[in-house]
Amino acid sequence: MKHEAVAVGRIGTPSCSKKADIKSTKEELELKSKYKLGEDSRFICTCLFSKKTDIKRSKEELELESKVRDASPFSQNSDLNTTKRNFWNFDQSNPRESLQLLLNGCLQLTSISRHFWILSNWFINEGACVNAQFPIPETPLHIASRFGNIETALLLLVKGANVNASRKNGYTPLHLSVVKGHYDVSLLLIEQGADVNATTEAGLTPLYLSSEKGHSDISLLLIEQGADVNATSMIGATPLHLSSQEGHRDVSLLLIERGADVCATTCDGRSPLHMCSKNGHKEVVDLLLDQGADINSMTESGLTAIHWACIKGQHDVVMALADRQARTDTIAGNGLTPLSSSCFDGKWDVVHLLIERYGRKIVKHTTCQHTNDITPLTSLVLKKGAPLEILELLVANGASVHDTDPVGRSSLHFACEIASFDTIKFIHSKGVRWDVVDAIGLNPVHCAMKWRDADFQDKIKELLGTERDVAKIGCGSYGKVFKGRWKKNNEWYAIKRLEPRKQFTVENIEQEIGWLRMWSFSPFIISPYWSTSEKQWSRRDDNWNHIFYNVMELCDSDLENWMQTNPCGKRDRREVLQFISDITAGLRFLHFHDGGLIHRDLAPRNILLKRNVVIGSDPPRTVAKISDLGLASEKTSAATGKPFPLHSSGWKQPDPFNPPELPSIATSTPLNYNESVDIFNAGKILHRLLAFKRAQAIQPNKLTEDFKKQQPKDITSFLERMLHKSMEKRPNAYEVERETKKWQADYNNQAEVLLGSS
């Protein structure tokens, strides 16, 4: 079959500044049938752009040829010697190797357009390698496939190109042709043996990419050739996740008809329905629900499809989900309901829809949730700039304007600070007094006048309870931890008192508080509620210091105490594997949510345990939660090549088993490391948890032969990867989570088999 390809006008080659002087005659070219060393630039340049009598080129071909010539290392505006030295890495002392490099580079350039397939053939015959990935880091077949150049792709395959060659990140030629929607090239590659289930480093198959781009014809081709419709990426997403996320109904229907699981979930519990609801693709929402998707399924953070639609303000999707009886009484992380989610993000049309549809019931449910007992619903909407109409609607359906937040601020305080005068009059008309002061002595009039120079007073015990209710439960390098009971709801909380130090500034404290709020949407990360601060005189510094109080959920213990209470050999294997699964899920969320953080101080003392926690539809259990982000760093340092600063309490009290890339003593020299430092430390924790004897984990960074004999081989081999000396050899957090969940599933299956046989 004759394959047609579309020529690409833009030539993506390096630009140069000056062309070599070429004066070769036709007779001279005929004499130089073979390349002679030392005359490489003259010969290749002349042969590349000389007109052959047996080649009839159109005007379009000549224009494209001109573009290639202008962009090549032999441009009239280039300094040939500089070009060869810098781009082509030309080495006069090794001309044969330099010739090979030049031929390979020219073959890559001519693979861009179908108009140069004859020249590509000439370069191959002269010795260009069809599988070379230098100077451009991909093979000529990758380039031809990406640009839809079917003539050159066919030529390269005939000449021995590897149809399944992978470039950096694991992309094959088929991946690139699929992404760009080149059906004919994709068909050719498959006919020549391309693997339709080949995966990139991120676990992406060609079907995953065609589904994301909405190429229904290519998706059908791949499925008919054996592509796995339920293949998962590194994050656990299937092709249906991506087609749903991008709103491609036709591709989604095709995948479902060919066996795609409509209830498949990613590592953090997101289903295709969650993704299309978040992005507002109502047609795909209807399709998935018609095909059996669970309308009330929850993510790891407790978010349902209607949560996502409310957060993003997808009015039509919210209406569609409500029409199908989606639950609105579900509670996500931090107590968010669908109504509070839409309020928090200022989606007032969705708020109006929910209240009109569900009335007092949804307002009462949202008001009663834990977060809104701390920050009243009316105060929340005022802080987010709600119009008077929304406030009136909430109050008419049972929301109170009389409740105060943890520091005593009423809805009138917030209204006087940011709302309209009509809103202020409305709140005052409901009986909210002007003379009520907050924790720092400000009344609503003060807020209106923006008078904010009053000092903070010592209100922590008054805020959280009586003196007998407050007790110290721990301490760290930069503060103490208390537990206290708040008078308003009689609930217990953990209160972390943070005092700035030379190596732990006010900025570090505020950063930790902010990060805890951003990363609290995982049930495996400790949840903060609110924070406050006060000024306190420091005799040591002979100055006023800001003392911060971070109020968080109260846990029952930490992993270090649990391991001491439950020594090696006496631990419940099922509970150990569950803790491991929780820790790795929290680490995955920490590393990949919103750009990612590196904990840098991951240790058993910073893994807290909380009893009777319900996650999704699972029964109540003890959950392990990662805490203490005070020493965390953003992952962007690794991406930009900047060294990470060194300030860790773990290094202040040196750990003899630090990751090899870190010193065992504190140093002020910035170090280069990345998130794999957390993987190493997690490996030590997992090793200690799994050990049957104390002697097996005396050196938590090394596995003893006794430990290896008593543990399954897949566990020991994976732990050795986590504890590898080389950062590059350690798995990432997604891989760690998948592997530990497999350990847990294998153990549960074995336990069921043993139980059945007995």
C-alpha positions in Angstrom: 0.0 0.0 0.0 1.3 3.5 -0.9 1.7 5.5 2.3 1.3 9.2 2.2 3.0 11.6 4.6 2.6 15.2 5.4 5.8 17.3 5.0 6.8 19.4 8.0 7.9 22.9 7.2 9.8 23.7 10.4 13.3 22.3 10.4 14.4 21.6 13.9 18.1 21.6 13.5 20.8 23.7 15.1 21.5 27.0 13.4 25.0 28.0 12.4 26.5 31.2 11.3 28.8 30.8 8.3 29.2 28.4 5.3 32.4 26.8 4.1 33.7 28.0 0.7 32.9 25.2 -1.8 34.3 25.3 -5.3 34.0 21.7 -6.3 33.3 21.0 -10.0 31.1 18.3 -11.5 34.2 16.5 -12.7 35.8 16.8 -9.3 32.8 15.2 -7.7 32.8 12.3 -10.2 36.5 11.6 -9.3 35.6 11.6 -5.5 33.3 8.6 -5.5 34.8 7.7 -2.2 35.4 9.9 0.8 39.1 11.0 1.2 40.2 11.9 4.7 40.9 15.5 5.3 38.4 16.8 2.8 35.2 15.9 4.7 33.5 19.3 4.8 34.0 20.0 1.1 32.9 16.5 0.0 29.8 16.1 2.2 28.7 19.7 1.6 29.0 19.4 -2.1 27.3 16.0 -2.3 24.5 17.0 0.0 23.4 20.1 -1.9 24.5 19.4 -5.5 21.8 18.8 -8.1 21.8 15.3 -9.6 20.6 14.8 -13.1 18.4 11.8 -12.1 16.6 13.7 -9.3 13.6 15.9 -10.3 12.8 18.2 -7.4 9.7 20.3 -7.1 9.7 23.9 -6.0 8.5 22.9 -2.6 11.3 20.3 -2.3 13.9 22.9 -3.2 12.5 25.4 -0.6 12.7 22.7 2.1 16.2 21.7 0.9 17.2 25.4 1.3 15.9 25.4 4.8 17.9 22.3 5.7 21.0 23.8 4.1 20.6 27.1 6.0 20.1 25.2 9.3 23.0 22.8 8.7 26.6 23.0 9.9 27.5 24.0 6.3 25.5 27.3 6.2 27.1 30.2 4.4 26.7 32.2 7.6 28.7 29.8 9.8 32.2 29.4 10.8 32.8 25.8 9.7 35.7 25.1 12.1 33.8 26.4 15.1 30.7 24.5 14.1 32.6 21.2 13.7 34.4 21.7 17.0 31.4 22.8 19.1 28.3 21.1 17.6 29.7 18.1 15.7 32.6 17.6 18.1 34.9 17.4 15.1 38.4 16.1 16.0 41.1 16.6 13.4 43.3 14.1 15.2 40.6 11.4 14.7 39.1 12.1 11.3 37.5 8.6 10.8 35.4 9.0 14.0 34.5 12.6 13.0 33.4 11.4 9.6 31.1 8.9 11.2 29.7 11.6 13.4 29.1 13.9 10.4 27.3 11.2 8.5 25.1 10.3 11.4 24.2 13.9 12.0 23.3 14.4 8.3 21.1 11.3 8.3 19.3 12.7 11.3 18.8 16.0 9.6 17.4 14.5 6.4 15.1 12.2 8.3 13.0 15.2 9.2 11.2 15.5 5.8 10.1 12.9 3.2 11.6 15.2 0.5 15.1 14.0 1.5 14.7 10.3 1.6 17.0 9.9 -1.4 19.7 11.9 0.4 19.0 9.7 3.5 19.7 6.6 1.4 22.9 8.1 0.1 24.2 8.8 3.6 23.3 5.3 4.7 25.2 3.9 1.8 28.2 6.1 2.7 28.2 4.6 6.2 25.8 6.5 8.4 24.5 4.4 11.3 20.7 3.9 11.1 20.5 3.4 14.9 22.8 6.2 16.0 21.5 8.5 18.7 24.2 11.2 18.4 24.5 14.2 17.9 20.7 14.3 18.3 19.7 12.0 21.2 17.3 9.9 19.2 17.6 7.6 16.2 16.7 8.7 12.6 13.6 6.4 12.9 12.4 8.3 16.0 12.8 11.6 14.0 11.0 10.2 10.9 8.2 8.8 13.0 7.7 12.0 14.9 7.4 14.1 11.7 5.2 11.5 9.9 8.0 10.9 7.3 6.8 7.5 6.1 9.2 7.3 3.0 12.3 7.7 5.2 10.8 5.5 7.9 10.4 2.7 5.4 13.9 3.2 4.0 15.4 3.1 7.5 13.5 -0.1 8.4 14.7 -1.8 5.2 18.2 -0.7 6.0 18.1 -2.4 9.5 16.8 0.3 11.8 15.6 -1.1 15.2 11.9 -0.6 15.2 11.8 -0.8 19.0 14.8 1.4 19.8 14.2 3.6 22.8 15.5 7.0 23.4 15.9 8.9 26.6 12.8 8.5 28.8 12.1 5.2 27.0 10.1 6.5 24.0 10.1 4.2 21.0 9.4 5.4 17.4 5.8 4.1 17.8 5.3 6.3 20.9 6.3 9.4 18.8 4.2 8.6 15.8 1.2 7.9 18.0 1.5 11.2 19.9 1.6 13.2 16.7 -1.3 11.3 15.2 0.5 9.7 12.2 -1.7 6.7 11.5 0.2 5.5 8.4 3.6 5.6 10.1 2.1 3.8 13.2 0.7 1.1 10.9 4.1 0.7 9.2 5.9 0.4 12.5 3.5 -2.2 13.8 3.7 -4.2 10.6 7.5 -4.2 11.0 7.3 -5.6 14.6 6.9 -2.5 16.8 5.8 -3.5 20.4 2.4 -2.1 21.0 2.8 -2.5 24.7 6.3 -0.9 25.0 6.5 1.4 28.0 8.4 4.6 28.7 10.3 5.2 32.0 7.0 6.6 33.3 5.1 3.4 32.3 3.3 5.0 29.3 2.3 2.7 26.4 1.4 4.0 22.9 -2.3 3.4 23.7 -1.9 5.6 26.8 -0.6 8.4 24.6 -3.1 8.0 21.7 -6.0 8.0 24.3 -4.6 11.2 25.9 -4.4 12.9 22.5 -7.8 11.7 21.3 -6.6 9.8 18.3 -9.5 7.3 18.0 -8.2 5.7 14.7 -4.8 5.0 16.1 -6.3 3.8 19.4 -8.4 1.3 17.5 -5.4 0.2 15.5 -3.3 -0.4 18.6 -6.1 -2.4 20.4 -6.6 -4.6 17.3 -2.9 -5.3 17.3 -3.0 -6.4 21.0 -2.5 -3.3 23.1 -3.5 -3.8 26.7 -6.5 -1.5 27.4 -5.9 -1.8 31.2 -2.1 -1.2 31.2 -1.1 1.1 34.1 1.5 3.9 34.2 3.9 4.6 37.0 1.2 6.4 38.9 -1.4 3.6 38.2 -3.3 5.5 35.5 -4.9 3.5 32.6 -5.6 4.8 29.0 -9.2 5.4 30.1 -8.0 7.7 32.9 -6.3 9.9 30.2 -9.1 9.9 27.6 -11.5 10.8 30.4 -9.3 13.5 31.8 -9.0 15.1 28.3 -12.7 14.7 27.5 -12.3 12.3 24.5 -15.7 10.6 24.6 -15.2 8.6 21.4 -11.9 7.1 22.7 -13.3 6.5 26.1 -16.2 4.6 24.6 -13.9 2.5 22.4 -11.7 1.6 25.4 -14.7 0.6 27.5 -16.2 -1.5 24.6 -12.8 -3.3 24.4 -12.7 -4.1 28.1 -11.3 -1.1 29.9 -12.1 -1.1 33.7 -14.3 2.0 34.4 -13.5 1.6 38.1 -9.7 1.4 37.8 -7.9 3.7 40.3 -4.5 5.3 40.4 -2.1 4.9 43.3 -3.9 7.7 45.1 -7.3 6.3 44.4 -8.4 8.5 41.4 -10.8 6.9 39.0 -11.6 8.0 35.4 -14.8 9.5 36.8 -12.8 11.7 39.2 -10.6 13.0 36.4 -13.4 13.9 33.9 -15.5 15.4 36.8 -12.5 17.6 37.8 -12.1 18.9 34.2 -15.8 19.4 33.5 -16.3 16.8 30.8 -20.0 16.2 31.3 -20.4 13.9 28.2 -17.7 11.6 29.5 -19.2 11.7 33.0 -22.5 10.5 31.6 -20.8 7.8 29.6 -18.8 6.4 32.6 -21.9 6.4 34.8 -23.9 4.6 32.2 -21.2 2.0 32.0 -21.2 1.3 35.7 -18.6 3.7 37.3 -19.0 4.1 41.0 -20.4 7.6 41.5 -19.4 7.7 45.2 -15.9 6.2 45.0 -13.3 8.0 47.1 -9.6 8.9 46.5 -7.0 8.3 49.1 -7.8 11.8 50.4 -11.5 11.0 50.6 -12.5 13.1 47.6 -15.4 11.9 45.5 -16.3 12.9 41.9 -18.7 15.6 43.2 -15.9 16.9 45.4 -13.7 17.4 42.4 -16.4 19.1 40.4 -17.2 21.4 43.3 -13.5 22.3 43.8 -13.1 23.3 40.2 -16.5 24.9 39.8 -17.8 22.5 37.1 -21.5 23.5 37.4 -22.8 21.2 34.7 -21.0 18.2 36.1 -22.2 18.9 39.6 -25.7 19.1 38.3 -25.3 15.8 36.4 -23.9 14.0 39.5 -26.6 15.4 41.7 -29.3 14.2 39.2 -27.8 10.7 39.6 -28.0 10.9 43.5 -24.3 11.5 44.2 -23.8 11.7 48.0 -23.1 15.1 49.3 -22.5 14.0 52.9 -19.1 12.6 52.3 -16.1 14.0 54.1 -12.7 14.4 52.6 -9.3 15.3 54.2 -9.6 18.2 56.7 -13.3 17.7 56.9 -14.1 19.1 53.4 -17.6 18.4 52.1 -18.7 19.2 48.5 -20.3 22.4 49.8 -17.3 23.5 51.8 -15.0 22.6 48.8 -16.9 25.0 46.5 -17.0 27.6 49.2 -13.2 27.3 49.9 -12.5 27.9 46.2 -15.0 30.6 45.7 -17.2 28.7 43.2 -20.4 30.6 44.1 -22.5 29.4 41.2 -21.9 25.8 42.4 -22.6 26.9 46.0 -25.9 28.3 44.8 -26.8 25.1 42.9 -26.0 22.8 45.9 -28.1 24.9 48.4 -31.0 25.1 45.9 -30.8 21.4 45.3 -30.3 20.1 48.9 -31.4 23.1 51.1 -30.9 23.1 54.9 -29.7 19.5 54.9 -26.4 20.2 53.1 -25.7 23.4 55.0 -26.3 21.6 58.4 -24.1 18.7 57.4 -21.2 21.0 56.3 -21.5 23.3 59.4 -21.3 20.2 61.7 -18.0 19.0 60.2 -14.9 19.3 62.3 -13.1 21.8 60.2 -16.1 24.1 60.1 -16.4 23.9 63.9 -13.0 25.5 63.9 -13.5 27.9 61.0 -17.3 28.7 60.8 -18.8 28.3 57.3 -19.9 31.9 57.2 -16.4 33.1 58.1 -15.0 30.9 55.4 -17.1 32.3 52.7 -16.4 35.9 53.8 -12.7 35.3 53.8 -13.1 34.0 50.2 -15.0 37.1 49.1 -18.5 35.7 48.9 -21.2 38.2 47.6 -24.1 39.1 49.9 -26.5 36.9 48.0 -24.5 33.7 49.0 -24.2 34.8 52.6 -28.0 35.4 52.8 -28.6 32.0 51.1 -26.4 30.2 53.7 -28.0 32.0 56.7 -31.5 31.3 55.3 -30.7 27.6 55.3 -29.3 27.4 58.8 -25.7 28.7 58.7 -24.8 30.8 61.8 -23.1 34.2 61.8 -22.6 34.1 65.6 -19.8 31.4 65.7 -16.2 32.5 66.1 -12.9 31.0 64.9 -10.1 29.8 67.2 -8.8 33.3 67.9 -12.2 34.7 68.6 -12.9 36.4 65.3 -16.6 36.6 64.4 -18.1 36.9 60.9 -18.4 40.6 61.6 -14.6 40.9 62.0 -14.1 39.4 58.6 -16.9 41.4 57.0 -15.4 44.7 58.4 -12.0 43.7 56.9 -13.0 42.7 53.4 -16.7 42.6 52.7 -19.1 45.3 51.4 -21.0 47.7 53.6 -24.3 45.9 52.8 -22.8 42.7 54.0 -21.7 44.3 57.2 -25.2 45.7 57.8 -26.7 42.3 57.1 -24.5 40.5 59.7 -25.1 43.2 62.3 -28.9 42.9 61.7 -28.6 39.3 62.8 -27.5 40.4 66.3 -23.7 40.1 66.0 -22.2 42.7 68.4 -19.7 45.3 67.5 -17.9 45.2 70.9 -16.8 41.6 70.8 -13.0 41.4 70.8 -10.8 38.6 69.4 -7.8 37.0 71.1 -5.6 40.0 70.5 -8.2 42.6 71.6 -9.5 43.7 68.3 -13.2 44.3 67.7 -14.8 44.6 64.3 -14.4 48.4 64.3 -10.6 48.0 64.7 -10.6 45.7 61.7 -12.5 48.3 59.7 -9.9 50.9 60.6 -7.1 48.4 59.9 -5.5 49.2 63.2 -3.2 46.2 63.8 -0.3 47.3 66.1 -1.5 45.5 69.2 0.8 42.9 70.6 -0.2 39.2 70.8 -0.9 38.1 74.4 -0.4 34.7 76.0 -3.8 33.1 75.0 -2.7 29.5 74.3 -4.1 28.0 77.5 -7.2 30.1 77.4 -7.7 29.1 73.8 -7.3 25.4 74.3 -8.6 24.8 77.8 -7.8 25.0 81.4 -4.3 24.6 82.9 -5.0 21.0 84.0 -6.0 20.1 80.4 -2.6 21.0 78.9 0.3 18.6 79.2 3.7 18.2 77.6 3.9 15.1 75.4 7.2 15.5 73.6 10.0 17.8 72.4 12.2 18.4 69.4 15.3 20.4 68.5 13.3 23.6 68.0 10.2 23.3 70.2 8.0 21.3 72.5 4.8 19.4 71.8 1.7 19.6 74.1 -1.7 18.2 74.0 -4.7 20.3 75.0 -8.5 20.3 74.9 -10.4 23.1 73.2 -13.3 24.4 75.2 -15.5 24.9 72.2 -15.9 21.3 71.2 -14.1 19.5 74.0 -11.8 17.8 71.5 -8.1 17.0 72.1 -5.4 18.5 69.8 -1.6 18.4 69.6 0.0 21.8 70.0 3.6 22.3 68.7 5.3 25.2 70.2 8.0 26.5 67.9 10.6 29.1 68.9 12.9 30.6 66.3 16.6 29.8 66.5 19.7 30.8 64.5 19.3 27.7 62.2 15.5 27.7 62.4 14.1 31.1 61.6 10.6 32.6 61.5 10.7 32.0 57.8 11.4 28.3 58.4 8.5 28.0 60.8 6.1 29.8 58.5 7.3 27.5 55.7 6.6 24.4 57.7 3.1 25.5 58.6 2.4 26.4 55.0 3.7 23.0 53.8 1.6 21.1 56.3 -1.5 22.8 55.0 -0.6 22.0 51.4 0.3 18.4 52.0 -2.5 17.6 54.5 -4.8 16.0 51.9 -3.3 12.6 52.4 -4.5 10.4 55.3 -0.9 9.4 55.7 0.4 12.9 56.4 -0.3 14.6 59.7 -3.2 17.2 59.5 -2.9 20.7 60.8 -5.9 22.8 61.9 -4.8 26.3 62.6 -1.8 28.3 63.9 -1.3 31.3 66.1 1.7 33.3 67.5 2.6 35.6 70.3 5.5 37.8 71.3 7.5 36.7 74.3 10.5 38.3 76.0 13.7 36.2 75.6 16.3 36.7 78.4 18.8 34.8 76.3 18.4 37.1 73.3 17.5 40.2 75.4 14.7 40.8 72.9 11.1 40.0 71.9 10.7 36.7 70.1 7.8 35.4 68.1 6.6 32.1 69.5 4.4 30.0 67.1 1.8 27.5 68.0 0.8 25.0 65.4 -2.4 23.1 66.3 -2.6 19.6 64.7 -4.5 16.3 65.0 -3.5 14.4 68.1 -2.0 10.9 67.5 -1.7 8.1 70.0 2.0 7.2 69.7 5.0 7.2 67.3 6.7 4.3 65.5 9.8 4.4 67.6 7.7 3.8 70.8 5.7 1.1 69.0 8.8 -0.8 68.0 10.1 -0.7 71.6 6.8 -1.9 72.9 6.6 -4.6 70.2 10.1 -6.0 70.0 11.4 -8.0 67.0 9.8 -11.4 66.8 6.6 -10.4 68.6 5.1 -8.1 66.0 1.9 -8.8 64.1 3.2 -9.3 60.5 -0.1 -8.0 59.0 0.1 -4.8 61.1 3.8 -4.3 60.2 3.0 -4.6 56.4 0.1 -2.2 56.9 2.4 0.4 58.5 4.9 -0.1 55.7 2.1 0.5 53.1 1.0 3.7 54.9 4.5 5.1 55.2 5.3 4.5 51.5 1.9 6.0 50.4 2.6 9.1 52.5 6.1 9.3 51.0 4.8 9.0 47.5 2.3 11.8 48.2 5.1 13.9 49.7 7.4 13.5 46.7 4.9 14.0 43.9 2.1 16.3 45.1 2.3 19.9 43.9 6.0 19.8 42.9 7.1 17.6 45.7 9.0 17.9 49.0 12.0 16.0 50.4 11.4 15.2 54.1 15.2 14.9 54.9 14.5 13.7 58.5 12.4 10.6 57.9 12.8 8.5 61.1 10.6 6.3 63.3 10.1 9.2 65.8 8.6 11.3 63.0 6.1 8.5 62.0 3.0 9.0 64.2 0.3 6.4 64.8 -3.3 7.1 65.2 -5.9 4.5 66.2 -9.5 4.0 64.9 -9.0 5.9 61.6 -11.4 5.2 58.7 -10.0 5.4 55.2 -12.5 5.1 52.4 -14.7 2.0 52.9 -12.1 0.2 55.0 -12.9 -0.7 58.7 -11.3 1.5 61.4 -7.6 0.7 62.0 -4.3 2.2 63.2 -2.8 4.4 60.6 0.9 5.5 60.2 1.3 9.2 59.4 4.4 11.2 58.4 4.9 14.3 60.5 7.4 17.1 61.1 8.2 19.0 57.8 10.4 21.5 59.6 13.5 20.3 57.8 12.0 19.6 54.4 13.3 21.0 51.1 11.6 21.5 47.8 12.5 19.0 45.0 13.2 21.9 42.6 16.7 22.2 43.9 17.6 18.9 42.3 15.9 19.9 39.1 17.8 23.2 38.9 21.1 21.7 39.9 21.4 23.8 43.1 22.9 22.2 46.1 20.6 21.5 49.1 21.4 23.3 52.3 22.4 21.2 55.3 20.4 21.8 58.5 18.9 18.6 59.9 18.3 17.7 63.5 19.1 14.2 62.4 22.6 15.3 61.5 23.0 17.5 64.5 22.9 14.3 66.5 24.8 12.2 64.0 23.3 9.0 62.7 26.1 6.5 62.0 24.0 5.1 59.2 23.3 8.1 57.1 22.8 7.8 53.3 26.3 7.6 51.7 25.8 10.9 49.9 25.5 12.7 53.3 28.3 13.1 55.9 27.9 11.6 59.4 28.8 15.0 61.0 27.2 18.4 60.5 28.7 20.7 57.9 27.9 24.1 56.5 28.9 23.1 53.0 25.8 22.7 50.7 25.4 19.2 49.4 24.0 17.8 46.2 21.4 15.1 46.9 17.8 14.4 45.9 14.6 12.8 47.2 16.3 9.4 47.2 17.7 10.3 50.6 14.1 9.7 51.9 14.0 6.3 50.1 17.2 5.3 51.8 15.8 6.3 55.2 12.5 4.6 54.5 14.5 1.5 53.7 16.1 1.6 57.1 12.6 1.9 58.8 11.2 -1.0 56.7 14.2 -3.1 57.6 13.8 -2.5 61.3 10.0 -3.2 61.1 10.5 -6.5 59.3 13.3 -7.9 61.3 12.5 -11.1 63.3 15.5 -10.6 65.6 17.1 -7.4 67.0 20.5 -8.6 65.7 19.1 -8.5 62.2 18.7 -4.7 62.2 21.5 -3.5 64.4 22.9 -1.9 61.2 19.6 -0.8 59.6 21.4 0.1 56.3 22.7 -3.4 55.8 20.8 -6.7 55.5 22.3 -9.6 57.4 22.4 -13.1 55.9 20.1 -14.3 58.7 17.6 -11.6 57.7 17.7 -12.6 54.0 17.1 -16.3 54.9 14.0 -15.5 56.9 12.4 -13.0 54.5 10.9 -13.5 51.0 13.4 -12.9 48.3 11.4 -10.2 46.7 11.5 -8.2 49.9 15.2 -8.5 50.5 16.1 -7.7 46.9 13.9 -4.6 46.9 15.3 -3.4 50.3 18.8 -3.7 48.9 17.7 -1.4 46.1 16.3 1.1 48.6 19.6 1.0 50.6 21.8 1.1 47.6 24.9 3.4 47.9 24.1 5.0 44.5 21.3 7.5 44.5 20.5 6.6 40.8 20.0 2.9 41.7 17.3 3.5 44.3 13.6 3.2 43.3 11.3 6.2 43.4 8.4 6.6 45.8 5.8 5.3 43.3 7.7 2.1 42.8 8.3 1.6 46.5 4.5 2.0 47.2 3.6 -0.5 44.5 6.1 -3.0 45.8 5.1 -2.8 49.4 1.4 -3.1 48.5 2.3 -6.3 46.7 4.0 -7.6 49.8 0.9 -6.9 51.8 -1.4 -8.5 49.2 0.9 -11.6 49.0 0.8 -12.0 52.8 -3.0 -11.6 53.0 -3.4 -14.2 50.2 -1.1 -16.7 52.0 -3.0 -16.1 55.2 -6.3 -16.8 53.5 -5.0 -20.0 52.0 -3.7 -21.2 55.4 -7.0 -20.3 57.0 -8.9 -22.2 54.3 -6.8 -25.3 54.6 -7.3 -25.4 58.4 
